[in-house]
Amino acid sequence: MAIINPGNPCGNVYTEQHLKKVAEMARKLGILVISDEVYAHLTFGSKPFVPMGIFGSIAPVITLGSISKRWIVPGCRLGWLVTNDPNGILKEHGVIDSIAGYLNISSDPATFT
Ligand SMILES: Cc1ncc(COP(=O)(O)O)c(C=O)c1O
């Protein structure tokens, strides 16, 4: 299951209760959650941003981040992913090896930085 939180283009921010329900549904379905959080530091309004990774013990979470929004360098295409999986499910099922294999193909940003 993939979520974008905070959302683009509408800027919606999921509550902690909502994210917990997402994690519980992923667990029920036996799937992982990919959480695009590149806008984590650009929220507006009173609702606080909550990282999906805090629910990694319910279902494995892969969190995506990027320098492009927070540091206003949209052309750089330089980001990262973080696994939040205290139960080691991603490792056990070869997901970590698969990601590492892909990164070995190309890990360079698209622009000279
Ligand atoms: C929600 C979201 N995630 C990821 C990206 C990709 O960011 P970038 O390739 O600039 O690091 C964008 C770009 O607009 C975005 O809106």
Ligand as a Chemical Component Dictionary entry (heavy atoms), coordinates in Angstrom:
data_LIG
# 
_chem_comp.id                   LIG 
_chem_comp.type                 NON-POLYMER 
_chem_comp.pdbx_formal_charge   0 
_chem_comp.three_letter_code    LIG 
# 
loop_
_chem_comp_atom.comp_id 
_chem_comp_atom.atom_id 
_chem_comp_atom.alt_atom_id 
_chem_comp_atom.type_symbol 
_chem_comp_atom.charge 
_chem_comp_atom.model_Cartn_x 
_chem_comp_atom.model_Cartn_y 
_chem_comp_atom.model_Cartn_z 
_chem_comp_atom.pdbx_ordinal 
LIG C1 C1 C 0 4.761  13.528 -3.195 1  
LIG C2 C2 C 0 6.040  13.546 -3.992 2  
LIG N1 N1 N 0 6.945  12.561 -3.771 3  
LIG C3 C3 C 0 8.115  12.547 -4.450 4  
LIG C4 C4 C 0 8.426  13.510 -5.376 5  
LIG C5 C5 C 0 9.740  13.423 -6.076 6  
LIG O1 O1 O 0 10.631 14.369 -5.584 7  
LIG P1 P1 P 0 12.067 14.570 -6.225 8  
LIG O2 O2 O 0 12.199 13.650 -7.386 9  
LIG O3 O3 O 0 12.141 16.018 -6.623 10 
LIG O4 O4 O 0 13.061 14.252 -5.159 11 
LIG C6 C6 C 0 7.528  14.528 -5.635 12 
LIG C7 C7 C 0 7.847  15.561 -6.632 13 
LIG O5 O5 O 0 7.069  16.424 -6.957 14 
LIG C8 C8 C 0 6.296  14.551 -4.919 15 
LIG O6 O6 O 0 5.403  15.521 -5.108 16 
# 
loop_
_chem_comp_bond.comp_id 
_chem_comp_bond.atom_id_1 
_chem_comp_bond.atom_id_2 
_chem_comp_bond.value_order 
_chem_comp_bond.pdbx_ordinal 
LIG C1 C2 SING 1  
LIG C2 N1 SING 2  
LIG C2 C8 DOUB 3  
LIG N1 C3 DOUB 4  
LIG C3 C4 SING 5  
LIG C4 C5 SING 6  
LIG C4 C6 DOUB 7  
LIG C5 O1 SING 8  
LIG O1 P1 SING 9  
LIG P1 O2 DOUB 10 
LIG P1 O3 SING 11 
LIG P1 O4 SING 12 
LIG C6 C7 SING 13 
LIG C6 C8 SING 14 
LIG C7 O5 DOUB 15 
LIG C8 O6 SING 16 
# 
